[in-house]
Amino acid sequence: MKFSVYESLIEKKSPIAVIGLGYVGLPIALAFAKKIKVIGFDINETRVEMMKRSEDPSQELSAEEFKGSDILFTHRLEDLRKARFFIVAVPTPIDEHNLPDLKPLLGATTTVGKVLKKGDYVVFESTVYPGCTEEDCIPILEKESGLTYKKDFKVGYSPERINPGDKEHTITKILKVVSGCDAESLENISKTYEIIVEPGTHKASSIKVAEAAKIIENTQRDVNIALMNELSIIFSRMGINTYDVLEAAGTKWNFLKFSPGLVGGHCIGVDPYYLTYKAESLGYHARVINSGRYVNDSMGGYISKHCVKKIIASGKNISKSKVLVMGATFKEDVSDIRNSKVADIVRELKTYGVKVDVVDPHADSTELKHEYGFGLNKMGKAYDGIVVAVAHSEYRKLDESFFKSALSVKGVLVDIKGLYRNKIKKLNYWSL
């Protein structure tokens, strides 16, 4: 083939470069580094120094997983010039108006453009709306490099499927969707990922198809969870437990087993906004997707209000009440607090004058303070309400006696994920 990048990687004549070493980039970089030469690039020098010491800043990977890796961690642009194949894996968040924030992606693209050479490949993994790679990123690569797309360099898109905290569905175990700008690039990109991905690859028909496939994976989950959340609101008014309903309905072979809860994080709570943004630009208002987003974004407030009502109904003065929130991360057994909807619960409770303590065995108090304005506390006693917001494994082991010892007389236990359903007999208990 004209572009023999794959062969140069396999023969270790040139390294692969991974741009952005967060939850997505670092596992990819280390997986490749077990097989070929890798340059791991991140603009954050402090993070780079940690990784040089075999420390994962995201606290997802152990020091053991750094061993046997042929990798250079760097923040220096010059080091990237040695690479022939670039993987861009930086975050694609939303801003305060729920609009796509492409600054990290476009900044990383500019960085790659500065070191791009004839015959190089660039593959984007960051979640974007369909068309972003070709409409927003490739023009930057051409401008910064002075090279011509397809003629001088090739581009592809292969969506990340990293699931924080999941030790089973890792980068090497999940079928990889790949795409390229032409047949030649598709083949080279596919073969490159097959170096590390055991189940192989699915070759999408175009870059836009691969971008769209990624964004609907999380949009589908978001809409389904929104339905469960809406049902939980309805069933609560009926006085029946949502989890009891789902358990009964789940006995049918084709029932989709989703459950209600908070929807945060950097994927499910973010990706649908990229799709609705693109839809709006094309003159279409996405009704179902936007409705699902509204329901899920409202759940923190709904849970807080329900907790407040329960406390008032127990005869307490809400402005003098104290509530413990257990869990602050966006999902169980991870340290990631990005877009955690637990913050919505804390903020809403405080609007009623409630004193709120927050505990979490995985979250970092300084990070929480910086991101949301509150830190972690030591657990106290005599709480008028306890909200178990995240299903950490440490919380799954707790029993009724634990909560009884921490609650005041007539105190309320709010169990968002239904962890203690059918286990609480004497306490004032409520779950979604």
C-alpha positions in Angstrom: 0.0 0.0 0.0 1.1 3.6 -0.6 0.8 4.5 3.0 2.6 1.7 4.9 2.1 3.2 8.3 0.9 0.0 9.8 4.1 -1.8 8.8 6.3 1.0 10.3 4.4 0.6 13.6 4.6 -3.1 13.8 8.3 -3.1 12.9 8.8 -0.4 15.6 10.4 2.0 13.0 8.0 4.8 14.2 5.9 5.2 17.3 2.2 5.8 17.6 1.2 9.0 19.5 -1.8 9.3 21.8 -2.9 12.9 22.4 -4.7 13.4 25.7 -4.0 10.9 28.6 -7.2 10.9 30.6 -9.7 8.2 31.1 -9.7 7.3 27.4 -6.2 8.1 26.2 -4.1 6.5 28.9 -5.6 3.0 28.7 -5.3 3.1 24.9 -1.7 4.3 25.1 -0.7 1.6 27.6 -2.5 -1.1 25.6 -0.5 -0.2 22.4 2.7 0.2 24.4 2.6 -3.5 25.3 2.9 -4.2 21.5 4.6 -1.2 19.8 6.4 2.1 20.5 4.1 4.8 21.9 4.4 8.5 22.7 1.9 9.5 25.3 1.3 13.3 25.1 -0.6 15.5 27.5 -0.4 19.3 27.9 -0.6 19.0 31.7 3.0 18.6 32.8 2.0 17.6 36.4 -0.1 14.7 35.0 2.8 13.7 32.7 5.2 13.5 35.7 2.7 11.3 37.6 2.5 8.9 34.7 6.3 8.7 34.5 6.1 7.4 38.0 3.5 4.8 36.9 0.7 6.8 38.6 -2.7 7.2 36.9 -4.0 10.7 37.7 -7.5 9.3 37.1 -7.0 6.5 39.6 -8.3 3.9 37.2 -5.1 2.0 36.4 -2.7 0.4 38.9 1.1 0.8 38.7 1.2 -2.8 37.6 -0.5 -1.9 34.3 2.3 0.5 33.4 4.9 -2.3 33.5 6.3 -3.7 30.3 5.2 -0.6 28.3 7.4 0.9 25.6 6.1 4.4 26.1 7.5 8.0 26.3 5.3 10.3 28.4 5.7 13.9 27.4 4.2 17.4 27.2 6.8 18.6 24.7 5.6 19.2 21.1 9.0 18.3 19.7 8.6 14.7 20.9 5.5 14.3 18.7 7.4 14.8 15.5 8.7 11.2 15.6 5.2 9.8 15.3 3.5 8.7 12.1 0.1 7.7 13.5 -1.8 10.1 15.9 -4.8 9.2 18.1 -6.6 12.2 19.5 -8.5 11.3 22.7 -9.3 14.5 24.5 -12.5 15.4 26.3 -15.4 16.9 24.5 -17.6 18.5 27.2 -20.5 20.9 27.1 -20.6 24.5 28.3 -23.0 26.1 30.8 -25.6 26.4 28.1 -25.4 22.7 27.2 -23.7 23.5 23.9 -20.6 21.6 22.6 -17.3 22.9 23.9 -14.8 21.9 21.2 -11.9 23.9 22.6 -9.9 20.9 23.9 -10.5 19.0 20.6 -9.6 21.9 18.4 -6.5 22.7 20.5 -5.3 19.1 20.3 -6.0 19.1 16.5 -3.8 22.3 16.2 -1.0 20.6 18.1 -1.1 17.6 15.8 -1.2 19.9 12.7 2.0 21.5 13.8 3.9 18.2 13.6 2.0 16.5 10.8 4.2 15.1 7.9 3.4 13.6 4.5 2.2 10.0 4.9 0.9 10.5 8.5 -2.4 9.3 9.9 -4.7 11.1 12.4 -7.5 9.2 14.1 -10.0 11.0 16.3 -11.6 9.1 19.3 -13.3 12.1 21.0 -17.1 12.0 20.9 -18.5 14.6 18.5 -21.5 15.3 16.4 -21.5 13.8 12.9 -19.5 15.9 10.5 -17.2 17.5 13.2 -14.1 15.6 12.1 -14.3 16.6 8.5 -15.9 20.1 8.9 -14.0 21.3 12.0 -10.8 19.3 12.5 -9.4 18.5 9.1 -9.3 22.2 8.0 -7.1 22.9 11.1 -4.8 20.0 10.2 -4.4 21.4 6.7 -3.9 25.0 7.8 -1.3 24.1 10.5 0.6 21.6 8.4 0.4 23.2 5.0 -0.5 19.7 3.7 -3.4 18.5 1.7 -6.0 16.1 3.1 -6.1 12.7 1.5 -3.2 13.5 -0.8 -0.6 14.1 1.9 -2.2 12.7 5.1 -5.1 10.4 6.0 -7.8 10.8 8.7 -10.1 8.4 10.4 -12.5 8.3 13.3 -12.8 5.4 15.8 -15.1 6.2 18.8 -13.9 5.4 22.3 -15.8 2.9 24.3 -14.1 3.2 27.6 -16.3 2.6 30.7 -14.8 4.1 33.8 -14.6 1.6 36.7 -15.3 -1.4 34.4 -12.5 -4.0 34.6 -14.3 -6.4 32.3 -15.1 -4.3 29.2 -11.7 -2.8 28.6 -10.2 -1.4 25.4 -8.7 -4.7 24.3 -12.0 -6.7 24.9 -14.5 -4.5 23.1 -15.2 -4.7 19.3 -13.8 -1.4 17.8 -15.7 0.7 15.3 -13.3 2.2 12.8 -13.6 4.5 9.8 -11.3 6.1 7.3 -11.3 8.8 4.6 -10.9 6.2 1.9 -10.5 2.4 1.4 -6.7 2.5 2.0 -6.9 4.5 5.2 -9.8 2.3 6.5 -7.6 -0.8 6.0 -4.6 0.7 7.7 -6.6 2.0 10.6 -8.4 -1.2 11.1 -5.1 -3.3 11.1 -3.6 -0.8 13.5 -6.3 -1.2 16.1 -6.4 -4.9 15.6 -2.9 -4.9 17.2 -4.6 -4.5 20.6 -8.3 -5.2 20.1 -8.9 -8.9 20.5 -12.5 -9.1 19.0 -11.4 -7.1 16.0 -13.0 -4.1 14.3 -16.2 -3.1 12.6 -15.5 -1.0 9.5 -18.0 1.8 9.3 -18.9 3.0 5.8 -17.8 6.6 6.5 -16.4 8.9 9.1 -19.8 10.4 9.7 -21.4 7.0 10.2 -18.8 6.2 12.9 -19.4 9.5 14.6 -23.1 9.0 14.6 -22.8 5.4 15.9 -21.0 6.6 18.9 -23.3 9.4 19.7 -26.5 7.3 19.5 -25.0 4.6 21.8 -25.3 7.0 24.8 -28.3 8.9 23.5 -30.2 5.6 23.4 -29.3 4.9 27.0 -30.2 8.4 28.1 -33.7 8.2 26.6 -34.3 4.8 28.1 -33.2 5.9 31.6 -35.4 9.1 31.2 -38.4 6.8 30.7 -37.5 4.9 33.8 -37.1 8.2 35.8 -40.5 9.4 34.5 -42.1 6.2 35.4 -40.6 6.4 38.9 -42.2 9.8 39.4 -45.6 8.4 38.3 -45.3 5.3 40.4 -44.3 7.3 43.4 -47.6 9.2 43.2 -49.4 5.8 43.0 -47.6 4.6 46.1 -45.9 1.7 44.4 -42.1 0.9 44.2 -40.6 1.3 40.8 -38.0 -1.4 41.3 -40.8 -3.9 42.2 -42.5 -2.9 38.9 -39.3 -3.3 36.9 -38.6 -6.7 38.5 -42.0 -8.0 37.5 -41.8 -6.5 34.0 -38.3 -7.8 33.6 -39.6 -11.4 33.6 -40.6 -10.9 29.9 -37.8 -12.0 27.6 -37.6 -8.8 25.5 -38.1 -6.2 28.3 -35.2 -3.8 28.3 -33.7 -3.7 31.8 -33.0 -0.1 32.5 -33.4 1.5 35.9 -34.1 5.0 37.3 -31.4 7.2 38.7 -29.1 10.2 38.3 -27.5 10.6 34.9 -24.2 12.4 34.9 -20.7 11.8 33.9 -18.9 12.8 30.7 -20.8 10.5 28.3 -24.5 9.8 28.8 -25.2 13.2 30.3 -23.3 15.0 27.6 -23.3 13.2 24.3 -27.0 13.7 23.5 -26.4 17.5 23.5 -23.9 17.1 20.7 -26.6 15.4 18.6 -29.3 17.9 19.4 -27.0 20.8 18.6 -26.3 19.4 15.2 -30.0 18.7 14.6 -30.8 22.3 15.5 -28.2 23.6 13.0 -30.0 21.5 10.3 -33.4 23.0 11.3 -34.8 20.1 13.3 -35.7 20.3 17.0 -35.1 16.8 18.5 -38.2 16.4 20.7 -37.7 12.9 22.2 -33.9 13.4 22.9 -34.5 16.9 24.5 -37.4 15.6 26.6 -35.2 12.8 27.9 -32.4 15.2 28.7 -34.9 17.5 30.6 -36.2 14.6 32.7 -32.7 13.3 33.6 -31.3 16.8 34.3 -34.3 17.4 36.6 -33.9 14.3 38.8 -31.5 15.9 41.3 -34.0 18.6 42.1 -36.9 16.1 42.2 -35.0 13.8 44.7 -34.1 16.7 46.9 -37.7 18.1 47.0 -39.0 14.6 47.9 -36.5 14.3 50.7 -37.5 17.7 52.0 -41.2 16.8 51.9 -40.5 13.6 53.8 -38.6 15.5 56.5 -41.3 18.1 56.9 -44.0 15.3 57.1 -42.0 13.8 59.9 -42.6 17.0 62.0 -39.2 18.5 61.6 -38.3 22.2 60.9 -36.6 21.9 57.5 -34.5 25.0 58.0 -32.9 23.4 61.1 -32.5 20.0 59.6 -29.4 18.1 58.7 -29.0 15.7 55.8 -26.2 13.3 54.9 -25.5 12.7 51.2 -23.6 9.5 50.6 -21.7 9.5 47.4 -20.5 12.3 45.2 -19.0 10.7 42.1 -21.0 10.4 38.9 -21.2 6.6 39.2 -20.3 3.8 41.5 -16.7 2.8 42.4 -15.0 5.5 40.5 -13.3 8.7 41.6 -14.6 10.7 38.6 -16.8 13.7 39.7 -17.3 15.3 36.2 -20.9 16.3 35.7 -22.0 14.5 38.8 -25.7 15.1 39.4 -25.2 14.6 43.1 -24.2 18.3 43.1 -27.7 19.1 42.1 -29.1 17.3 45.1 -26.7 19.2 47.5 -27.4 22.6 45.9 -31.2 22.1 46.1 -31.2 20.9 49.7 -29.2 24.0 50.7 -31.8 26.3 49.1 -34.2 25.1 51.9 -31.6 26.0 54.6 -30.7 22.4 55.2 -27.2 21.7 56.6 -25.7 19.1 54.2 -22.8 16.8 54.9 -21.3 14.8 52.0 -19.2 11.6 52.3 -17.6 9.5 49.6 -14.9 6.8 49.8 -13.6 7.5 46.3 -14.0 11.2 45.6 -11.4 13.9 46.3 -12.6 16.7 48.6 -10.4 19.4 46.9 -11.7 18.5 43.5 -15.3 18.7 44.7 -14.6 22.0 46.4 -13.1 23.4 43.2 -15.8 22.0 40.9 -19.0 22.4 42.9 -18.2 24.6 45.9 -18.5 21.9 48.6 -16.1 19.3 50.0 -16.3 16.1 51.9 -17.2 15.9 55.6 -16.7 13.5 58.5 -19.9 11.5 59.0 -21.8 12.7 62.0 -25.0 11.6 63.9 -28.7 12.4 64.2 -29.3 13.2 60.6 -32.9 14.1 59.7 -32.3 12.6 56.3 -29.7 10.3 54.6 -29.6 10.3 50.8 -27.7 7.3 49.4 -26.9 8.8 46.0 -24.2 6.5 44.6 -24.2 2.7 44.7 -20.6 2.3 45.8 -19.7 -1.3 46.8 -18.9 0.0 50.3 -22.5 1.2 50.7 -24.0 -2.1 49.4 -22.8 -3.8 52.5 -24.7 -1.5 54.9 -27.7 -2.7 56.8 -30.7 -1.1 58.6 -28.9 -0.9 62.0 -26.2 1.4 60.4 -28.8 3.9 59.1 -30.8 3.7 62.4 -27.6 4.7 64.3 -27.0 7.7 62.0 -30.5 9.0 61.8 -32.5 11.1 64.2 -35.9 9.9 65.5 -38.3 9.7 62.5 -35.3 10.4 60.2 -35.7 9.6 56.4 -33.6 7.2 54.3 -33.7 8.1 50.6 -32.3 5.2 48.6 -31.9 6.4 45.0 -30.7 3.1 43.5 -32.9 0.8 45.5 -29.9 -0.8 47.2 -31.9 -1.6 50.4 -35.3 -2.5 48.9 -37.0 -5.1 51.1 -34.2 -4.8 53.7 -35.5 -1.7 55.6 -38.4 -2.7 57.9 -38.6 0.0 60.6 -37.2 3.3 59.1 -39.0 5.9 57.1 -37.7 4.7 53.7 -38.2 6.0 50.1 -36.5 5.1 46.8 -37.1 6.0 43.2 
